[in-house]
């Protein structure tokens, strides 16, 4: 018997993502648009490429490194109060 695994729709994935995952994906997209590798940015930030990869995957909670990585790819992280105001 072959079982087919259905992938969730985009809306379901967005709802199930936490902020770290969404921010990490945005950083990865921006990095790709710049044509930069993790190695290139890691050298600039004096960290390992693995540390940056963990951020892109939503696994790292070091906010200082997260903010530095975002700036390195031209993004800014802005905190918003709950409710988006």
C-alpha positions in Angstrom: 0.0 0.0 0.0 1.3 3.4 -0.9 0.4 6.3 1.4 0.5 9.8 0.0 1.5 12.5 2.4 -0.3 15.8 1.6 1.7 19.0 2.0 -0.2 21.7 3.9 -1.4 24.7 1.9 0.5 27.9 2.1 -2.1 29.4 4.5 -1.7 26.4 6.8 2.1 26.7 6.9 1.9 30.5 7.6 -0.4 29.9 10.5 1.7 27.2 12.0 5.0 29.2 11.7 6.3 31.1 14.7 8.0 34.5 14.3 11.5 33.0 14.3 10.7 30.8 11.3 9.1 33.6 9.3 12.0 36.1 10.1 14.5 33.4 9.2 12.8 32.7 5.8 12.7 36.5 5.1 16.4 36.7 5.8 17.2 33.8 3.6 15.2 35.3 0.7 16.9 38.6 1.1 20.3 36.9 1.2 19.6 35.0 -2.0 18.4 38.1 -3.7 21.8 39.7 -2.9 23.6 36.7 -4.2 25.4 36.2 -0.9 26.4 32.9 0.6 26.3 32.1 4.3 30.1 31.9 4.3 30.4 35.4 3.0 28.1 36.9 5.6 29.6 34.8 8.4 33.1 36.2 7.7 31.7 39.7 7.8 29.9 39.1 11.1 32.7 37.0 12.6 30.5 34.0 13.2 30.1 30.5 11.8 28.0 29.8 8.7 26.2 27.2 10.9 25.1 30.0 13.3 23.5 31.9 10.4 21.9 28.7 9.0 20.2 28.1 12.4 18.8 31.6 12.2 17.4 31.1 8.7 15.8 27.8 9.9 14.2 29.6 12.9 16.3 27.7 15.5 18.4 30.5 16.9 17.2 33.0 19.5 20.3 35.2 19.8 18.6 38.5 19.1 21.8 40.5 18.6 23.1 38.1 15.9 19.6 37.9 14.4 19.5 41.7 14.1 23.1 41.8 12.7 22.3 39.2 10.1 19.1 41.0 9.1 21.0 44.3 8.6 23.7 42.4 6.6 21.1 41.5 4.0 19.4 44.9 4.1 16.5 44.2 6.4 15.4 45.8 9.7 13.6 44.0 12.4 11.0 46.1 14.1 9.0 45.1 17.1 5.2 45.7 17.0 2.8 45.6 19.9 0.2 42.8 19.8 -2.6 43.8 17.4 -0.2 45.3 14.9 -0.5 48.9 16.0 
